[in-house]
Amino acid sequence: MADHAKVAIVTGGAQGIGEAIAVRLASERFFVIIADLTAEIGNAAATRIGAGRAAFYQCDISDVNDVRKLFEHVIGTYGHIDVVVNNAGIIRDHMIWKMTPEEFDAVIRVNLRGTWLMCREAAMLMKSQKSGAIINITSRAWLGNMGQTNYSASKAGIVGLTRSLALELGTHNVRVNAVAPGLIDTPLARALPEEVQQKLINAQPTKSMGQPEDVAEVVAFLASDRCRFMTGQVLYVDGGKSIGAGL
Ligand SMILES: NC(=O)c1ccc[n+]([C@@H]2O[C@H](COP(=O)([O-])OP(=O)(O)OC[C@H]3O[C@@H](n4cnc5c(N)ncnc54)[C@H](O)[C@@H]3O)[C@@H](O)[C@H]2O)c1
């Protein structure tokens, strides 16, 4: 890592939106730690970005000890953390009458508890550093989505977490913002049945899927000093779907 590099953690950075965010931040001279579950795909993603620009660290964000060790490792190795992007997330979709309590718990555990655990460590560190930016990846689905009562609730929780934490950290020179993607072309979206994908595409005013790079662009802006007077906000990258129903 170059001495002058800023340091960013990207959870779920091994593939999809997270990988695009890691690539984009590395191109903006961040050294990026990809925090993800699987060493094989995580190391491959870090290798694609390049030695000296990224590294992989194995971490389950829903595990309090894993998250604590991640921050200890990054601080011990690199000395500071400038940006934390909480991107890791999962889906377990069903209409509520088919959804099990286990599917509800799994999604809340990773998406909401995991993001909260990461935010807690980041907040304690960045408060003492008196600098930093936290960017939480929520979803347009927090406004409501059929078949996603668990996911929508977890992502709504992330919006509340983002806004409350922005209040707590405002005077400590730490900004906390969220990005709400619509349908984005990733392994997670491609795992949906073909007809569901097509319905979701048709529901977006642009009638298209976004690309992971579209989200990464907005994250790069929120990670930069270009938005130093912005905190507690949710930026939609959703082809306009959050506007409401079109024709
Ligand atoms: N793809 C979309 O259409 C879309 C839309 C809105 C929001 N999002 C959100 O964007 C984020 C990324 O989505 P994606 O489509 O790239 O997903 P993806 O499934 O392609 O990638 C998610 C990554 O997170 C990692 N991950 C999962 N659980 C983890 C855990 N407990 N600890 C650490 N890492 C974990 C996975 O290993 C994977 O690398 C998610 O939070 C998702 O909810 C995606």
The ligand as an SDF file (V2000), in Angstrom:
LIG
                    3D

 44 48  0  0  0  0  0  0  0  0999 V2000
  -28.4530   -6.4950   -7.2750 N   0  0  0  0  0  0  0  0  0  0  0  0
  -29.5010   -5.7300   -7.0520 C   0  0  0  0  0  0  0  0  0  0  0  0
  -30.4060   -5.6140   -7.8910 O   0  0  0  0  0  0  0  0  0  0  0  0
  -29.5900   -4.9430   -5.7610 C   0  0  0  0  0  0  0  0  0  0  0  0
  -30.6050   -3.9960   -5.6570 C   0  0  0  0  0  0  0  0  0  0  0  0
  -30.7030   -3.2520   -4.4870 C   0  0  0  0  0  0  0  0  0  0  0  0
  -29.8050   -3.4460   -3.4480 C   0  0  0  0  0  0  0  0  0  0  0  0
  -28.8330   -4.3810   -3.5760 N   0  0  0  0  0  0  0  0  0  0  0  0
  -27.9330   -4.5530   -2.4420 C   0  0  0  0  0  0  0  0  0  0  0  0
  -26.6000   -4.3660   -2.8810 O   0  0  0  0  0  0  0  0  0  0  0  0
  -25.7200   -5.1860   -2.0970 C   0  0  0  0  0  0  0  0  0  0  0  0
  -24.8890   -6.0640   -3.0250 C   0  0  0  0  0  0  0  0  0  0  0  0
  -25.7580   -6.8440   -3.8180 O   0  0  0  0  0  0  0  0  0  0  0  0
  -25.2540   -7.7470   -5.0210 P   0  0  0  0  0  0  0  0  0  0  0  0
  -26.3700   -7.8130   -5.9820 O   0  0  0  0  0  0  0  0  0  0  0  0
  -23.9080   -7.3070   -5.4670 O   0  0  0  0  0  0  0  0  0  0  0  0
  -25.1750   -9.1540   -4.2440 O   0  0  0  0  0  0  0  0  0  0  0  0
  -24.2780  -10.4390   -4.5290 P   0  0  0  0  0  0  0  0  0  0  0  0
  -25.0110  -11.5990   -3.9420 O   0  0  0  0  0  0  0  0  0  0  0  0
  -23.8970  -10.5110   -5.9670 O   0  0  0  0  0  0  0  0  0  0  0  0
  -22.9790  -10.1470   -3.6420 O   0  0  0  0  0  0  0  0  0  0  0  0
  -23.0950  -10.0190   -2.2460 C   0  0  0  0  0  0  0  0  0  0  0  0
  -21.7440  -10.2730   -1.6100 C   0  0  0  0  0  0  0  0  0  0  0  0
  -21.9200  -10.1900   -0.1900 O   0  0  0  0  0  0  0  0  0  0  0  0
  -21.2420  -11.2760    0.4190 C   0  0  0  0  0  0  0  0  0  0  0  0
  -21.8580  -11.6200    1.6950 N   0  0  0  0  0  0  0  0  0  0  0  0
  -23.0650  -12.1830    1.9220 C   0  0  0  0  0  0  0  0  0  0  0  0
  -23.2550  -12.3920    3.2300 N   0  0  0  0  0  0  0  0  0  0  0  0
  -22.1380  -11.9320    3.8550 C   0  0  0  0  0  0  0  0  0  0  0  0
  -21.7290  -11.8910    5.2240 C   0  0  0  0  0  0  0  0  0  0  0  0
  -22.5030  -12.3820    6.2100 N   0  0  0  0  0  0  0  0  0  0  0  0
  -20.5240  -11.3600    5.5140 N   0  0  0  0  0  0  0  0  0  0  0  0
  -19.7210  -10.8950    4.5250 C   0  0  0  0  0  0  0  0  0  0  0  0
  -20.0550  -10.9070    3.2150 N   0  0  0  0  0  0  0  0  0  0  0  0
  -21.2520  -11.4360    2.8930 C   0  0  0  0  0  0  0  0  0  0  0  0
  -21.3660  -12.4160   -0.5990 C   0  0  0  0  0  0  0  0  0  0  0  0
  -20.3930  -13.4120   -0.3710 O   0  0  0  0  0  0  0  0  0  0  0  0
  -21.1800  -11.6640   -1.9040 C   0  0  0  0  0  0  0  0  0  0  0  0
  -19.8170  -11.5660   -2.2740 O   0  0  0  0  0  0  0  0  0  0  0  0
  -26.6220   -5.9860   -1.1450 C   0  0  0  0  0  0  0  0  0  0  0  0
  -26.6970   -5.3390    0.1120 O   0  0  0  0  0  0  0  0  0  0  0  0
  -27.9810   -5.9410   -1.8340 C   0  0  0  0  0  0  0  0  0  0  0  0
  -29.0410   -6.0740   -0.9090 O   0  0  0  0  0  0  0  0  0  0  0  0
  -28.6990   -5.1460   -4.7080 C   0  0  0  0  0  0  0  0  0  0  0  0
  1  2  1  0
  2  3  2  0
  2  4  1  0
  4  5  1  0
  4 44  2  0
  5  6  2  0
  6  7  1  0
  7  8  2  0
  8  9  1  0
  8 44  1  0
  9 10  1  0
  9 42  1  0
 10 11  1  0
 11 12  1  0
 11 40  1  0
 12 13  1  0
 13 14  1  0
 14 15  2  0
 14 16  1  0
 14 17  1  0
 17 18  1  0
 18 19  2  0
 18 20  1  0
 18 21  1  0
 21 22  1  0
 22 23  1  0
 23 24  1  0
 23 38  1  0
 24 25  1  0
 25 26  1  0
 25 36  1  0
 26 27  1  0
 26 35  1  0
 27 28  2  0
 28 29  1  0
 29 30  1  0
 29 35  2  0
 30 31  1  0
 30 32  2  0
 32 33  1  0
 33 34  2  0
 34 35  1  0
 36 37  1  0
 36 38  1  0
 38 39  1  0
 40 41  1  0
 40 42  1  0
 42 43  1  0
M  CHG  2   8   1  16  -1
M  END
$$$$
